[in-house]
Amino acid sequence: MHCPFCRHPDSRVVDSRTTDDGTSIRRRRQCPDCSRRFTTVETCSLMVVKRSGVTEPFSRTKVINGVRKACQGRPVTEDALALLGQRVEEAVRATGSAELTTHDVGLAILGPLQELDLVAYLRFASVYRAFNSLDDFEAAIAELRQAAHGPGADDEDAGAGSQKDDGPGGGTRTPEPVHITG
């Protein structure tokens, strides 16, 4: 490691500590030539291969920004987005692979996002899975309902829709009381 002050080609490690999340190591170094100290941070590189073939480092920030767009107008906090980003990064690093495709990263996002917010999940999935028609949305919604209610969920939904609908709100409506003042 070159000294950032005098450009000496060597340095000595004085102290090493892992970061709070354990994903990198912070090292204090000292230049043997000018004796000045500086800090370096080591992380294990994880590369993402894009559809175009270009390779770039994995970015938790890019994951969070993409999911943030899907969560626009939804009751999702920044803390929840940060946690989702952490979960996605942990999942892709757990694969043990040094290179992943954007498809792999997208798959890692879908699970935690589905747990976080179903509407945001559908928004993200519609872009990620390239929905082309209403049938694609209906199929995705049917999958979500099936997962939420378990087997036989379609039978329950069909039974609920067979009631007579007398307008907005359904069922029999009671008239509002009328107050006459005079």
N, C-alpha and C positions, 0 to 999 in steps of 0.2 A: 504494500500500500504506500503510495507516494504521499509525502507530507504536503498538506494543502498550503503551507506557509512558505517553505523553502524548496519544495519539489524533490527533496532527498528521496531516493528510490526505496527506502526501507523505513520501518517503524517497529516499535516494540509494544506488545500488548501489556498494559498496566493492570486492567481490571475487566472482567467479563460478567455480564448479568443477563438473564433472560427477561424478556418483556413480560408484562402482567398476563397477557393472553398466551404466552409461551410459543408464539409463532416466529419470534426473531430473537437475536442475541445482540445486545448493546455492548460494544467494546470501547474502552478508553485506551488510546494509544499515545505513545510519546516518540517524538522524532529523536534519533541519536545524534543528529547533527545540530539542530537549533534548540533542542530540549523542550519545544512547545508541545502541548497536548491537544488532541482532537478526538472526536467520537465517531465511530462507524457503527452501522447497523447491518447485521447479516440476516438475510431471509432466504428460505429455500425457494428457488424459482419455480413457478408453475406457469406454463405457457398455454395459451388458447389459440387453436388454429381456426381462423375464420373461414367462411364459405369461399372467399376469394383465394384462399391458400396462404394469406398473410398470417404470420404468427406474432402475437403480442402477449405481454405479461398479463396474468389474471388480475382483474381489478375488482375488489369488493365494492368500490365506489360506483363502478359502472353497473354492477348488479343492482345496487340500491337505487340508482337513478332510473333504471329501466322499470323496476318494480314500483317506484314512486309514481310513475306515469299511470300505471294500471290502478293505483290506489287513489288517484285524484278524486276528491269529493267523498271519499270513504272515511269512516272513523278509524284511521290507522295512524298511530303516533310515530314520530321519528325514532323513538326507542325501539318500537316493534320492527321498524324497517332495518335498523342497525342489527338487531338480533337475528333477523332473517338473513341479512348479508353474512353474518358470522356463521350461521348454520349452513348456508350454501358453501361458503369457503371451506368449512370443516368437512363437509360431505365430498367435495371435489378433491380435497387433499387426501382424504381417507382412501380414495381409489388407488393411491400409490403411483399413479402415472404422472410423469413430468409434463406430458402434453395432453390436452383435452380438446375436443371440438366444441364449437358454440352450441351444438346440439346437446352434448353432455351437460354443459352448464345450464341450459334451458331446462333439461329434465331435473336437475338438482334444485332448480327454483320452484318448479310446479308443486312439489309436495308441501314444503313449508308455507307457500303462498295460499294453498288450498286451506290449510289450517288457520291461516291468518284472516282471510276474507274471501268469501266465495265469489262475490261480484268482481273483485280485483283479479281473482284466479281466472274467471271466465274471460275477462278483458285480455289478460296476458296470454292465456291459452289460444284465444282467437287469432292473435298475431303470430305466436310461436308455432302453432299447428296450421296456420294459414287457412282459417275457415273461409269457405267460398260461398256458403249459402246458409239459409235459416236452418236447414236440416242438420248442418254441422253443429250449430248452437243447440238445437233440440237434443241431439245425441249427447252432447257434453252435459246438458242439464239433466237428462235422464240418467247418465252415469253418476252425477252428483247425488241425485235423489236416491238412487239405488244404494250408493255407499252410505248415505245418511240414515236410511230407513231399513236397510237390509233386504233380504229376499221377500218378495210379496208386496213391496212398497207400491207397485203399480196398481194392485188390486185395491189397496186402501184409498189411493188417490181417486180412482174411478168411482168408488162408492161415495166419496165426499162430494163429487161433482154432480150427483144425481138429484140433489135437492132442488125444489122449485125456486127460481130466482125471480123475485118481484122488484128488481131494479137495483140501484147501487146499494151495497151493504147486504143484499140478499135477504131471504126470509120474509116474514110478515112485519110490516112497519106499523108502529103505533103513531097516531097523529100527535102533533105538538099541541099542548094546551093553549087555548086562546084566552087572553085576558082582555076584558072589555072595561074600559074606564069611562066614566061619564060625568 
